[in-house]
Amino acid sequence: MALVIAGDRSGVGKTTVALALNAALRARGQRVQTFKVGPDYIDPLFHTTISGRPCRNLDAVLTSADYVRACVGYHSQGMDAVLIEGVMGLFDGWGGSHEGSTAHIAQLLQAPILLVLDVQKQAASVAALVYGFCHYHPSVQIAGVVLNRVASDRHRQMLEAALAPLGVPILGVIYRDQALALPSRHLGLVPPHESREFQHLGDRLAHLGNTCFDWERLPPLLAPAPPFSVFPLTQVTLGIAQDAAFQFYYADTLDLLQALGARLIAVSPLRDTHLPTGLHGLILGGGFPEVFAPELAANHSFLESLRQAIQGGLAIYAECGGLMYLSQGIQTFEGHYYPLVGYLPTVARMGKKLTLGYRQATALQTTVCLQAGERVQGHEFHYSCLSGPPPAPLWQLDGQAEGWGNSRIHASYLHLHWGDHPQWAIRFLQQAAKVG
C-alpha cells in the first residue's frame, strides 16, 4: 500500500503537502520512498532532495499497468513510508480520458487517496465537492482530505461542520499564512539545487508536516506494499550528463541500465574539461541548456572532446535538451546565439509556444536503441523549435518530421521511459559495446 496525494485540480497545493509529509517523515528518521504520477521531471527532484532516495515516475501511458505495480512493489521494499504525488486533478488523464490519471494509478495499486483542497474561497460548498469526488468512481478510495489555505479558525470550524455528515476524515489543515511558495520559470518550478529559497525550506516543510497533519491516523495509510527483476547483460561504461543544464531522467531508466550491467558515470558539460576516457556511450537528457547556453558554449575543451568522441563512434542517446546541445547552437529567448556541438545540422530557437503532451510515433529509422518500425509512446515538453527538418527524419511528431537516428545515435525531442521497454536498453548497451 502507499498514500496517494491528489487534488481536485491543479494548483491546490499537492506538491506542498507531499513535500511537507516527506520532510516530516524524514525528520522522524523514517525511510521514505516517493513516486510522482506522470512524466514530470522537476517535482521528483524536490522529493529526491528531501528523502535522499530517487523519486520514481509512475506513468501508465509511457509504461504499463503491470510496470507501475512492479515499480512500486520493488522500490517500496524495506521502506517505512511510501508517498505518491499525483498530477493535475484526480481524474484528469491522457487526452481527457481516465488513462494515466492519479485515480488510475491509485486503482492499479489499490492505494488510499489523500485529497488536497484549496478552500480559501468556499465554506459549506466544500461538502458537495468532496461528496462528488468520493462517489464519482466507486473503486477510488478517498481516505481523507487536507484543507489548504484556510483563512481562520472560524473558517476551519465552518469547513469541519460542512464535512462532518460525510464521514470523510480531515487529515490535515494548512492555514493561508503558512503557504510555502517555490520559485518557477518557463518549464515549471526552479529545480531545488538552483533555488536558494528551497535550501532554507527543509525545516519549515518538516514543521508544517509535523504540525498540520493528523499523525494518529496517517501512519497506516503510508505503509509500504512484491518485485520485478532484470538480469545482467554486459559491462559497458556510460556517461550520464548530470548538472544544472541536464537533469531530466527517469530514475527507472538508469536503474534498468545498471541492472543490465552498465557502469554509469556522471558527466558535466558545464564543468568538465573533457569526456572521461573509456566511455562506450553517452546519454544527454533534457534540462535547461537554454538557461546555461553561455557557459556551455564557453566550455570549448569539452565540446571538442565530445566532437572527437562522436567521430570515434561513441553511442549517444539525446532527448530534448540533449538534442539542442548536439545542434549547431541555441538561440535564447533574448535572441542571443551560442554555438554548441554542431553535430546536427539545425539550430534550436527558443520561442513563446509551449509544445506539451503525450505522443505516439513509429520509428522510420533504426537508431542506437530502436528498430525501424517500432511504435513508441513518449512525451514532449519544450519551448524551443528547430530551424529545419532532418532530411531523413526519425519519425513524425504531430505531422512534423523530427529527430535523427542511426546505429550510433538517437536524438529527438521525444522523452521515452525505458522502464517497461528493456529491449531499448539492451540494444543501446549492445550498440555501445561496439564503440571504437
MOGI-V326581 format. One record per residue. N is the residue number from 1. RES is the residue in one small letter. PHI is phi in whole degrees, -180 to 180 (* if undefined). D_FIRST is the distance of its C-alpha to the first C-alpha in whole Angstrom. Layout:
n=N res=RES phi=PHI d_first=D_FIRST
n=N res=RES phi=PHI d_first=D_FIRST
This chain:
n=1 res=m phi=* d_first=0
n=2 res=a phi=-156 d_first=4
n=3 res=l phi=-97 d_first=7
n=4 res=v phi=-97 d_first=10
n=5 res=i phi=-95 d_first=13
n=6 res=a phi=-121 d_first=16
n=7 res=g phi=-132 d_first=19
n=8 res=d phi=-75 d_first=22
n=9 res=r phi=-165 d_first=24
n=10 res=s phi=-72 d_first=24
n=11 res=g phi=82 d_first=26
n=12 res=v phi=-92 d_first=24
n=13 res=g phi=112 d_first=23
n=14 res=k phi=-56 d_first=19
n=15 res=t phi=-65 d_first=20
n=16 res=t phi=-60 d_first=22
n=17 res=v phi=-64 d_first=19
n=18 res=a phi=-63 d_first=16
n=19 res=l phi=-67 d_first=19
n=20 res=a phi=-66 d_first=20
n=21 res=l phi=-64 d_first=16
n=22 res=n phi=-58 d_first=16
n=23 res=a phi=-65 d_first=20
n=24 res=a phi=-66 d_first=19
n=25 res=l phi=-64 d_first=17
n=26 res=r phi=-65 d_first=19
n=27 res=a phi=-65 d_first=22
n=28 res=r phi=-90 d_first=20
n=29 res=g phi=81 d_first=20
n=30 res=q phi=-82 d_first=16
n=31 res=r phi=-88 d_first=15
n=32 res=v phi=-117 d_first=13
n=33 res=q phi=-108 d_first=12
n=34 res=t phi=-111 d_first=13
n=35 res=f phi=-138 d_first=13
n=36 res=k phi=-129 d_first=15
n=37 res=v phi=-74 d_first=15
n=38 res=g phi=96 d_first=19
n=39 res=p phi=-91 d_first=22
n=40 res=d phi=-60 d_first=23
n=41 res=y phi=-97 d_first=24
n=42 res=i phi=-81 d_first=25
n=43 res=d phi=-55 d_first=22
n=44 res=p phi=-59 d_first=20
n=45 res=l phi=-63 d_first=23
n=46 res=f phi=-68 d_first=22
n=47 res=h phi=-63 d_first=19
n=48 res=t phi=-62 d_first=20
n=49 res=t phi=-61 d_first=23
n=50 res=i phi=-78 d_first=21
n=51 res=s phi=-80 d_first=18
n=52 res=g phi=79 d_first=21
n=53 res=r phi=-129 d_first=18
n=54 res=p phi=-57 d_first=19
n=55 res=c phi=-78 d_first=17
n=56 res=r phi=-103 d_first=16
n=57 res=n phi=-85 d_first=17
n=58 res=l phi=-115 d_first=15
n=59 res=d phi=-131 d_first=18
n=60 res=a phi=-74 d_first=18
n=61 res=v phi=-83 d_first=21
n=62 res=l phi=-77 d_first=22
n=63 res=t phi=-119 d_first=20
n=64 res=s phi=-160 d_first=19
n=65 res=a phi=-62 d_first=16
n=66 res=d phi=-63 d_first=15
n=67 res=y phi=-68 d_first=16
n=68 res=v phi=-58 d_first=13
n=69 res=r phi=-63 d_first=10
n=70 res=a phi=-65 d_first=12
n=71 res=c phi=-62 d_first=13
n=72 res=v phi=-66 d_first=9
n=73 res=g phi=-61 d_first=9
n=74 res=y phi=-69 d_first=12
n=75 res=h phi=-81 d_first=12
n=76 res=s phi=-87 d_first=9
n=77 res=q phi=-62 d_first=11
n=78 res=g phi=80 d_first=13
n=79 res=m phi=-90 d_first=11
n=80 res=d phi=-90 d_first=11
n=81 res=a phi=-148 d_first=9
n=82 res=v phi=-131 d_first=8
n=83 res=l phi=-120 d_first=10
n=84 res=i phi=-124 d_first=10
n=85 res=e phi=-85 d_first=14
n=86 res=g phi=-78 d_first=15
n=87 res=v phi=-135 d_first=19
n=88 res=m phi=51 d_first=22
n=89 res=g phi=-81 d_first=21
n=90 res=l phi=-51 d_first=18
n=91 res=f phi=-102 d_first=20
n=92 res=d phi=-83 d_first=22
n=93 res=g phi=-120 d_first=22
n=94 res=w phi=-67 d_first=24
n=95 res=g phi=60 d_first=28
n=96 res=g phi=82 d_first=27
n=97 res=s phi=-94 d_first=25
n=98 res=h phi=-83 d_first=21
n=99 res=e phi=-63 d_first=21
n=100 res=g phi=81 d_first=19
n=101 res=s phi=-74 d_first=18
n=102 res=t phi=-60 d_first=15
n=103 res=a phi=-62 d_first=15
n=104 res=h phi=-61 d_first=15
n=105 res=i phi=-63 d_first=12
n=106 res=a phi=-61 d_first=10
n=107 res=q phi=-65 d_first=11
n=108 res=l phi=-58 d_first=11
n=109 res=l phi=-96 d_first=7
n=110 res=q phi=52 d_first=7
n=111 res=a phi=-102 d_first=6
n=112 res=p phi=-72 d_first=8
n=113 res=i phi=-117 d_first=11
n=114 res=l phi=-103 d_first=13
n=115 res=l phi=-91 d_first=17
n=116 res=v phi=-92 d_first=19
n=117 res=l phi=-124 d_first=23
n=118 res=d phi=-89 d_first=26
n=119 res=v phi=-105 d_first=28
n=120 res=q phi=-64 d_first=31
n=121 res=k phi=-120 d_first=33
n=122 res=q phi=-150 d_first=32
n=123 res=a phi=-135 d_first=32
n=124 res=a phi=-61 d_first=32
n=125 res=s phi=-62 d_first=31
n=126 res=v phi=-61 d_first=28
n=127 res=a phi=-65 d_first=27
n=128 res=a phi=-65 d_first=28
n=129 res=l phi=-63 d_first=26
n=130 res=v phi=-66 d_first=23
n=131 res=y phi=-58 d_first=24
n=132 res=g phi=-62 d_first=24
n=133 res=f phi=-67 d_first=21
n=134 res=c phi=-73 d_first=19
n=135 res=h phi=-110 d_first=22
n=136 res=y phi=-62 d_first=22
n=137 res=h phi=-134 d_first=19
n=138 res=p phi=-56 d_first=18
n=139 res=s phi=-81 d_first=15
n=140 res=v phi=-90 d_first=14
n=141 res=q phi=-102 d_first=12
n=142 res=i phi=-84 d_first=14
n=143 res=a phi=-83 d_first=13
n=144 res=g phi=173 d_first=15
n=145 res=v phi=-127 d_first=18
n=146 res=v phi=-117 d_first=20
n=147 res=l phi=-93 d_first=23
n=148 res=n phi=-106 d_first=25
n=149 res=r phi=63 d_first=28
n=150 res=v phi=-72 d_first=30
n=151 res=a phi=-80 d_first=33
n=152 res=s phi=-166 d_first=34
n=153 res=d phi=-63 d_first=34
n=154 res=r phi=-63 d_first=36
n=155 res=h phi=-60 d_first=33
n=156 res=r phi=-61 d_first=30
n=157 res=q phi=-62 d_first=32
n=158 res=m phi=-66 d_first=33
n=159 res=l phi=-67 d_first=29
n=160 res=e phi=-62 d_first=28
n=161 res=a phi=-66 d_first=30
n=162 res=a phi=-67 d_first=30
n=163 res=l phi=-86 d_first=26
n=164 res=a phi=-53 d_first=27
n=165 res=p phi=-64 d_first=27
n=166 res=l phi=-79 d_first=24
n=167 res=g phi=72 d_first=22
n=168 res=v phi=-92 d_first=20
n=169 res=p phi=-63 d_first=19
n=170 res=i phi=-92 d_first=20
n=171 res=l phi=-100 d_first=18
n=172 res=g phi=-167 d_first=20
n=173 res=v phi=-136 d_first=24
n=174 res=i phi=-120 d_first=25
n=175 res=y phi=-78 d_first=29
n=176 res=r phi=-59 d_first=31
n=177 res=d phi=-78 d_first=33
n=178 res=q phi=-99 d_first=30
n=179 res=a phi=-62 d_first=29
n=180 res=l phi=-117 d_first=28
n=181 res=a phi=-94 d_first=30
n=182 res=l phi=-109 d_first=30
n=183 res=p phi=-67 d_first=32
n=184 res=s phi=-135 d_first=32
n=185 res=r phi=-147 d_first=35
n=186 res=h phi=-61 d_first=35
n=187 res=l phi=-104 d_first=32
n=188 res=g phi=130 d_first=30
n=189 res=l phi=-63 d_first=29
n=190 res=v phi=-69 d_first=31
n=191 res=p phi=-54 d_first=29
n=192 res=p phi=-58 d_first=28
n=193 res=h phi=-73 d_first=31
n=194 res=e phi=-99 d_first=34
n=195 res=s phi=-98 d_first=33
n=196 res=r phi=-62 d_first=35
n=197 res=e phi=-60 d_first=33
n=198 res=f phi=-68 d_first=30
n=199 res=q phi=-59 d_first=31
n=200 res=h phi=-102 d_first=32
n=201 res=l phi=-92 d_first=29
n=202 res=g phi=-54 d_first=26
n=203 res=d phi=-66 d_first=28
n=204 res=r phi=-66 d_first=28
n=205 res=l phi=-65 d_first=24
n=206 res=a phi=-63 d_first=23
n=207 res=h phi=-63 d_first=25
n=208 res=l phi=-59 d_first=24
n=209 res=g phi=-64 d_first=21
n=210 res=n phi=-73 d_first=22
n=211 res=t phi=-103 d_first=24
n=212 res=c phi=-108 d_first=23
n=213 res=f phi=-121 d_first=19
n=214 res=d phi=-88 d_first=19
n=215 res=w phi=-81 d_first=17
n=216 res=e phi=-82 d_first=18
n=217 res=r phi=-103 d_first=15
n=218 res=l phi=-74 d_first=13
n=219 res=p phi=-50 d_first=11
n=220 res=p phi=-62 d_first=9
n=221 res=l phi=-75 d_first=7
n=222 res=l phi=-92 d_first=7
n=223 res=a phi=-64 d_first=6
n=224 res=p phi=-70 d_first=5
n=225 res=a phi=-122 d_first=4
n=226 res=p phi=* d_first=11
n=227 res=p phi=-146 d_first=14
n=228 res=f phi=-115 d_first=17
n=229 res=s phi=-140 d_first=20
n=230 res=v phi=-130 d_first=23
n=231 res=f phi=-116 d_first=26
n=232 res=p phi=-55 d_first=29
n=233 res=l phi=-112 d_first=32
n=234 res=t phi=-157 d_first=35
n=235 res=q phi=-104 d_first=35
n=236 res=v phi=-130 d_first=36
n=237 res=t phi=-111 d_first=36
n=238 res=l phi=-116 d_first=35
n=239 res=g phi=-89 d_first=35
n=240 res=i phi=-117 d_first=33
n=241 res=a phi=-66 d_first=34
n=242 res=q phi=-140 d_first=32
n=243 res=d phi=-162 d_first=34
n=244 res=a phi=-64 d_first=34
n=245 res=a phi=-86 d_first=36
n=246 res=f phi=-134 d_first=33
n=247 res=q phi=-150 d_first=30
n=248 res=f phi=-95 d_first=28
n=249 res=y phi=-138 d_first=26
n=250 res=y phi=-82 d_first=22
n=251 res=a phi=-57 d_first=21
n=252 res=d phi=-68 d_first=20
n=253 res=t phi=-64 d_first=23
n=254 res=l phi=-68 d_first=25
n=255 res=d phi=-60 d_first=22
n=256 res=l phi=-62 d_first=24
n=257 res=l phi=-61 d_first=27
n=258 res=q phi=-67 d_first=27
n=259 res=a phi=-63 d_first=25
n=260 res=l phi=-86 d_first=28
n=261 res=g phi=109 d_first=31
n=262 res=a phi=-77 d_first=31
n=263 res=r phi=-99 d_first=32
n=264 res=l phi=-101 d_first=31
n=265 res=i phi=-122 d_first=34
n=266 res=a phi=-69 d_first=33
n=267 res=v phi=-128 d_first=37
n=268 res=s phi=-120 d_first=38
n=269 res=p phi=-63 d_first=40
n=270 res=l phi=-81 d_first=41
n=271 res=r phi=-109 d_first=42
n=272 res=d phi=-71 d_first=43
n=273 res=t phi=-84 d_first=46
n=274 res=h phi=-162 d_first=46
n=275 res=l phi=-68 d_first=43
n=276 res=p phi=-62 d_first=42
n=277 res=t phi=-75 d_first=44
n=278 res=g phi=83 d_first=43
n=279 res=l phi=-76 d_first=40
n=280 res=h phi=-97 d_first=40
n=281 res=g phi=-157 d_first=38
n=282 res=l phi=-138 d_first=37
n=283 res=i phi=-112 d_first=34
n=284 res=l phi=-110 d_first=35
n=285 res=g phi=-80 d_first=32
n=286 res=g phi=-77 d_first=32
n=287 res=g phi=159 d_first=32
n=288 res=f phi=-131 d_first=35
n=289 res=p phi=-62 d_first=39
n=290 res=e phi=-67 d_first=40
n=291 res=v phi=-74 d_first=40
n=292 res=f phi=-110 d_first=41
n=293 res=a phi=-56 d_first=44
n=294 res=p phi=-60 d_first=47
n=295 res=e phi=-69 d_first=45
n=296 res=l phi=-63 d_first=44
n=297 res=a phi=-67 d_first=47
n=298 res=a phi=-79 d_first=49
n=299 res=n phi=-86 d_first=47
n=300 res=h phi=-62 d_first=50
n=301 res=s phi=-67 d_first=50
n=302 res=f phi=-68 d_first=46
n=303 res=l phi=-57 d_first=47
n=304 res=e phi=-68 d_first=50
n=305 res=s phi=-67 d_first=48
n=306 res=l phi=-70 d_first=45
n=307 res=r phi=-59 d_first=48
n=308 res=q phi=-66 d_first=50
n=309 res=a phi=-65 d_first=47
n=310 res=i phi=-64 d_first=46
n=311 res=q phi=-63 d_first=50
n=312 res=g phi=-81 d_first=49
n=313 res=g phi=98 d_first=46
n=314 res=l phi=-58 d_first=43
n=315 res=a phi=-77 d_first=40
n=316 res=i phi=-133 d_first=38
n=317 res=y phi=-118 d_first=35
n=318 res=a phi=-129 d_first=36
n=319 res=e phi=-118 d_first=33
n=320 res=c phi=53 d_first=35
n=321 res=g phi=-58 d_first=36
n=322 res=g phi=-66 d_first=37
n=323 res=l phi=-59 d_first=39
n=324 res=m phi=-60 d_first=40
n=325 res=y phi=-66 d_first=41
n=326 res=l phi=-79 d_first=43
n=327 res=s phi=-73 d_first=45
n=328 res=q phi=-62 d_first=49
n=329 res=g phi=171 d_first=47
n=330 res=i phi=-117 d_first=45
n=331 res=q phi=-102 d_first=47
n=332 res=t phi=-76 d_first=45
n=333 res=f phi=-56 d_first=45
n=334 res=e phi=-82 d_first=48
n=335 res=g phi=92 d_first=50
n=336 res=h phi=-81 d_first=50
n=337 res=y phi=-111 d_first=50
n=338 res=y phi=-129 d_first=49
n=339 res=p phi=-71 d_first=50
n=340 res=l phi=-126 d_first=47
n=341 res=v phi=-63 d_first=47
n=342 res=g phi=82 d_first=49
n=343 res=y phi=-78 d_first=47
n=344 res=l phi=-93 d_first=46
n=345 res=p phi=-81 d_first=49
n=346 res=t phi=-158 d_first=48
n=347 res=v phi=-116 d_first=47
n=348 res=a phi=-92 d_first=44
n=349 res=r phi=-114 d_first=45
n=350 res=m phi=-75 d_first=43
n=351 res=g phi=-142 d_first=43
n=352 res=k phi=-93 d_first=42
n=353 res=k phi=-88 d_first=40
n=354 res=l phi=-89 d_first=36
n=355 res=t phi=-99 d_first=35
n=356 res=l phi=-147 d_first=32
n=357 res=g phi=143 d_first=29
n=358 res=y phi=-72 d_first=28
n=359 res=r phi=-137 d_first=31
n=360 res=q phi=-107 d_first=32
n=361 res=a phi=-148 d_first=34
n=362 res=t phi=-118 d_first=36
n=363 res=a phi=-65 d_first=38
n=364 res=l phi=-93 d_first=41
n=365 res=q phi=-126 d_first=42
n=366 res=t phi=-82 d_first=41
n=367 res=t phi=-116 d_first=39
n=368 res=v phi=-67 d_first=38
n=369 res=c phi=-131 d_first=34
n=370 res=l phi=-118 d_first=35
n=371 res=q phi=-99 d_first=37
n=372 res=a phi=-55 d_first=40
n=373 res=g phi=94 d_first=39
n=374 res=e phi=-73 d_first=35
n=375 res=r phi=-98 d_first=33
n=376 res=v phi=-127 d_first=30
n=377 res=q phi=-116 d_first=28
n=378 res=g phi=-134 d_first=28
n=379 res=h phi=-147 d_first=28
n=380 res=e phi=-110 d_first=31
n=381 res=f phi=-162 d_first=31
n=382 res=h phi=-160 d_first=35
n=383 res=y phi=-103 d_first=38
n=384 res=s phi=-88 d_first=40
n=385 res=c phi=-140 d_first=42
n=386 res=l phi=-99 d_first=44
n=387 res=s phi=-72 d_first=48
n=388 res=g phi=-164 d_first=49
n=389 res=p phi=-75 d_first=47
n=390 res=p phi=-69 d_first=47
n=391 res=p phi=-66 d_first=50
n=392 res=a phi=-129 d_first=47
n=393 res=p phi=-64 d_first=44
n=394 res=l phi=-71 d_first=41
n=395 res=w phi=-168 d_first=40
n=396 res=q phi=-105 d_first=40
n=397 res=l phi=-117 d_first=38
n=398 res=d phi=52 d_first=38
n=399 res=g phi=82 d_first=42
n=400 res=q phi=-104 d_first=43
n=401 res=a phi=-65 d_first=43
n=402 res=e phi=-152 d_first=41
n=403 res=g phi=91 d_first=40
n=404 res=w phi=-124 d_first=42
n=405 res=g phi=-161 d_first=41
n=406 res=n phi=-155 d_first=43
n=407 res=s phi=-69 d_first=42
n=408 res=r phi=-116 d_first=42
n=409 res=i phi=-148 d_first=40
n=410 res=h phi=-141 d_first=38
n=411 res=a phi=-136 d_first=38
n=412 res=s phi=-159 d_first=37
n=413 res=y phi=-72 d_first=35
n=414 res=l phi=-78 d_first=32
n=415 res=h phi=-83 d_first=29
n=416 res=l phi=-118 d_first=27
n=417 res=h phi=-100 d_first=24
n=418 res=w phi=-82 d_first=25
n=419 res=g phi=-53 d_first=21
n=420 res=d phi=-97 d_first=21
n=421 res=h phi=-132 d_first=25
n=422 res=p phi=-59 d_first=26
n=423 res=q phi=-64 d_first=30
n=424 res=w phi=-68 d_first=30
n=425 res=a phi=-66 d_first=29
n=426 res=i phi=-62 d_first=31
n=427 res=r phi=-63 d_first=34
n=428 res=f phi=-61 d_first=34
n=429 res=l phi=-66 d_first=34
n=430 res=q phi=-64 d_first=37
n=431 res=q phi=-69 d_first=39
n=432 res=a phi=-64 d_first=39
n=433 res=a phi=-66 d_first=40
n=434 res=k phi=-88 d_first=43
n=435 res=v phi=-57 d_first=44
n=436 res=g phi=80 d_first=48
